Amino acid sequence: RAVPEAVMAAERPRSLFALSAAAVSRSMAALERDVWALPRHLLRVLLPLLTVFHLERAEDAARRAGLSTQPIWRKLWDDVMKTRPPNSESITCWRKKFLETFFSNVLHGVLDVSSDWRLNDRRFSPLLHSSPHVSQLTLCNMLQGAVELTAEHNHRVLENLAGSLQILKFQHLLSCDQSVRRSLVLLLHRLIHHGSVSQVSMCSWPVPDTVLLVLILTMSAGFWRSGNALTYHGSPCGLCREEDTAQSQESAQEGAERGCNAEEEQSSGENQKRSLKEAGAHVNSVLSGRRSPPLQNTACEETSSEVPCGYTNIQGGSSPHSSSKQLSCHPIPRKTRRRLKPAVGRKRRCLRRSRGHYTDPEDLYDFVFTVAREDNSGLLDKTSTTEGENTETSSSPGSPCTGRAGCKKRAGPAAILSLKAAQRFRSVSTLELFSIPLTGETCRTLSNLLSSWVSLENLVLSYNGLNANISCILSGLRALSRHPQCRFRALRISDMFSHMPCMELVRCVLSALPQLHTLSVSFDLKNQLEGSRPEGNPGCSEAEIPESCLEVLEIRFPREPLHAAFLLPVLKASKSLQQLSLDSATLPCPQEFGLLLEVLKECTPNLKKLSFHDVNLAEHQKEVLLLLQDPGLQEITFSFCRLFESSTAEFLSEIINTVKRNSSLKSLKLPGNRLGNHRLVALADIFSEDSSSSLCQLDVSSNCIKPDGLLEFTKKLEGHIQQRGGQLPFTHLRLFQNWLDQDAETAQEALQRLRALCSVVNDAWDSSQAFADYISVM
């Protein structure tokens, strides 16, 4: 009786179990109001028979009934995607994971919705219905996805993405034509400037297109032309128009105030009228709907004593309202400091000719290449004489002052539009560049953008071939750190070759960025040019480091000796350090490690996490025990440190007894240290009845552990739990890349019993290559 009649009438089945999926789908349109009122046990049967369209709509009803749809979405993933998702153990919502991946696959044409009946619903629009769940999107190759998303029929899809998308990635990009770039501009403007994208990542671009790269960087930083509403499908961007309205009204009021001041100073009412009329004309131009076609350039009528309309000084800020004066037209001094009278007539001619779309083929190139020419020393707050003489520019494309054919003061495409004449929109907080070679010119462009990118919080530069250009990046970041609204907190730099010793680079970064909270420096090899230093940073290693806010420091040395004396000034300046990671360092002598421990104890009272990776500690057993008994450390990692390479059974017993007495240590990670079966079984004694340990997490990955050893460890652990009355702080065990495939039955038994005690994370690893792997690593 609980089953609605329309369901029973579909094929007159004897029970709901006999309903075919097709019958449920056909009758669902008439049942949407009643079917979710089914009893819990019938709703549980019905949910797996729904299409994606109806399953999405049934989510609230299932939640009210106390049912989880996660197994259904997981099965959908297996049936439709047919791949194992990366990091599947960390996926908390399979509904979001499926719809997000589904959106990307449909967008890039790698998934056919007709391949599965659950996707093939005439009311189901793949992009539209899945877009609200997309928080991360990757665009690649020829940017086909950008063209599709900015098409007119996907207007609602783009609006959904503007509210949901947080991370925008570009991968394996290729050069593209102007029409594709226009689509990219529309996409970036909507998703970043008027959307919620907070992170832009670019990766795997061996030969980057300079125009495309700088375009993405510039728009990610929030820059675009001032006083020119972006067009979308032939009409101005409504959001830009709303912002420009408020800004124009404010500019009109300021123009009136300036006119009043001019009247008092010069006793001239005519100047005031002209100023008000000019501001009103500017407001009307911004509020106008469809702009007139761009006019051809004839002759630039500007003189060398003034710049065209739309010029403004940008002092930073990530909000569009930070540039509220950008719509006003006023001259600025060039070679002299005297106040110049406004040339109203000339500016109005400039305004009339600038009412074209921003999509003039040369505009994009003009803007992009100008960014690269910005003077780093000026840092967006002053205009050099050379730039003032050569830059005859207008804030709107299509004007006669854009430096193209016919202008008297033409200085090439790089002098067309200055960042000082660009409007500042919303910008992202995280920028990541992976495997993208950056030339000196591109680095200067990035440095110039960074100098006022106040919303930027995280910067990741990985394998960009920076070399000496790293000083240019630091110059921009140093200027940014002086900005009162600066929020920059994390810098991660990694590359193949180190241009300078790692510790010297760390000192330079901390000297330039005392507000930094996280610093990661990582290099594979030493630079072939020994003794080379970045330009503009002479004697950086001798400079005193100011007190910093550093909390996390990660250093991967290119097989450099770790001298505690070089690390000492860094640690002294980092009283707030909580996490330290040292990777691939060599200890020149046993005394160095002891000195390092003294430095850590003396200078870093707040240190909670300490990690050593690929550091040979086989001859430093005493120092290892001292670290394990440190009452301040909560997490210790010895990863591939050869702890037991030449150790005795006494050393393992001392480690166990030390950990048993340490009540502050919460996590112990020992991957890649050749534990083997017998040492793993011995580690179970850490949780014996007489132990005061609070150890919660244990990582024994890559330790040649076999199924029989894991089972014996499990049995011993169960015995200790019984002796402790069922109380055990141990909650997580990591078992990646061990030899558990050698006896699947025993391994399965051990894992089942372990999962009853704690959370176990492992993988299906092929141990046939284990010997070669260990030889290559150790």
C-alpha positions, 0 to 999 in steps of 0.5 A: 500500500505504501508504493504509489499507484503510478509505480505499480501501474508501470508494468504491474509488477508483483513487488518493487523488486520486479520493477525494471530500471526502464519502467522506473525511469519512465514513470519517475516524472509523475512520481517526483512528488510522491516517490520520496515519501516511500518507506526506508526499506523500499526507498533503499531498493529504488535508489540504485534503479534511478538515473543520475538525474533523479538520483541527484534530486533524491539526495535530500529525501535519502538523507531525511530517510537516513540512507547514504547514496555514497555506495551508489555513486561509488558503483557509478564511478566503477561502471562509468569511469572504469578507473581507480580514482587516485587517493581513493581512501581520502575521498569523503564524498563520492557524489561530488567526486563522480559529478566533478570528474563526469563534468570534466570528461564530458567537457573534453569529449572523453565520455559518451553519455549514451554509454550508460542508461543512467546517464542517458536522460533527455532532461539531464544536461551533463554540463549544467547539472554537474557544474554546481559540484565542480570545485576543480577544473583542468583545461588542456591542449588547445583550450577547447574547454574554454571555448565550449564553456564560453559558448552562448548555450553554456551561459548557465553552466559558466554562471554555476562554475563562477559560484562553485569553482575554486581551483583552475588548472592549465595543463599541456597547453599549446599555442592557440589563435586569437579567437581562443584567447578571447574565449580564455579572457571571457572565462578568466574574467568570469571565474576569477574577476567575478567568480570564486576561483582562489587558485590557478595552477599551470603545469607541464608546458615545456615551450610556453607561449609567452602571450598566453602565459603572461595573459593568464598570469596577468588576469590571475593577478586581477589586472585588466583594462580600466574604464572598459566593460568586458563584453560577453556575447556582444553585450557588456559584462553586467557585473563590470557595468555595476561596478563601473557605475559606482566607480563612475559616480564616485569619480564624477563627484571627485571631478566636481570637487576638483572643479570647485578647487580649481574655481577657487584657485583660478576664479574660473567657472568654465573649468568646473563645468567642463570637468563635470561634463567630462565626468558625466560623459565618462559615466554614460560611456561606461553605462552604455550597452553595446559599444560602437565598433572600434574606429580606425586610428588616424593620427594621435593628437596628443602632445608630449606634455600630457597622457591620454584619459584613463591613466591611474596609479595602482597602489595595490588592492584586490577589490575592484573598488580599490580603483575608484578613481580610474574613470577620471581623466587627468594629466600627470607631470612628465619631466616637470613637477608643475601642475598642468591644466586639463585638456578637456577637448582632447580627452573628449575626442579620446573618449569618443573614439574609445567606445569599441570592444576590447576584442580588437586583434592587437589589444591582447598582444598590446596589453600582455607585452606591456606588462613585461616591460613594466619597470621593476624598480618603479613597482607600479607606484611611479612613472619613469621619464622614458616610459612617460615619453614613449607611452601614449596610451588610452585605457580603452582599446580602439582609441587613437592613443593605443600606440598603433599605426599613425601615432607619433610617439609609437614605441613598439607593442611593449609600450602600449598599455601600462599596468598603471592604466589597468583596472584592478579586479579580484585576484587569486590567492594561490599561484602554482607553476610546475614544469614551465620554463620561465625566461628572464623577461617572463620573470620580470613580468611575474615580479612586476605582478607580484609586487602589488598582488596583495591577495596572494597567499601561496606561491609555488614555483617548481622546475621553472629553470629560474637560476639567477632569475630567482633574484627577480622573483624575490625582488617582487615579493620583497616589494609585496611584503612592504604593502600594508595589506600583504597576505603572502604566507607560503613560498615553495621553490624547487628546481633541478639545479641550485643557483646558490647553496640552499642555506644561503637561499633560505637566508635571502628569502627570510631577509626579504620576507620576514612575514613568511609562515611556510618556506620550502626550498628543494633542489636535485643537483648542484649548479655546474657554475660554482660560486655563482650568486643571484644578481642584486644580492651580494653578501646575502649569507653574511646579512643578519636575518630579521626576526621572522614568523616562520612556522614551517621550514623544508629544505631538500639539499642537492647532496650538500653537507649540512653544517649546523653553523649555517642553520643556526642563524635561520633557527635563531631568527625563527622562534615560532618554528613548529615544523622542520624537514631536512632532506638529502643532506649529508652530515660531514662528521658525527659532531655536526648532528650533535651540534644540530640537536643543540641548536634545535633545543636552544633556538626552537622551543615550539618545534613539534614536527621533525623530519629527516629523509634520505639522511644516513643516520646509521652511525648516529644512534645516540642522536636518534635516541635523544630525539625520540626522548625529546618531550617537545616533539609530537611527530618524528620521521626517519624516512629512508635513513638506514636506521637499522643498516648496521644496528644491533638488537640492543639499538632496537630495544633502546628505541622501543623503551625510549618511545614507551617512556615518551608520553608526548610523541603522537606519530612515529614514521619509519618508512624505508628503514629495513625493519623486516618481520622481526623488528616489526613484531618487536615494535608491538611492545611499544603498546605493552601494559607498562607503557606510558606512550601516547603513540597514535600513528605508526608508519612502516611503509617500504620495510620488506614486511611479509604477510606472516610477520604482519599477522604475528604483529597483529596477534601480539598487538591484540595480546597487549590490548587485552592486558590493558583492558581494551584501551589503546591510543594507537589509531593509524597504521600505514603499510604502503609498498610492503610484500603483502602480495606474497601470501594473499590469504595470510595478508587478508587475515592480518588486515582484517584483524588489524582493522578491528583495532585501528585504521589501516592504509595500504596499497596493492603493490607488486613486490616483484620489483622490490629488490631492484627498488630497494637497491636503487633507493638505498 
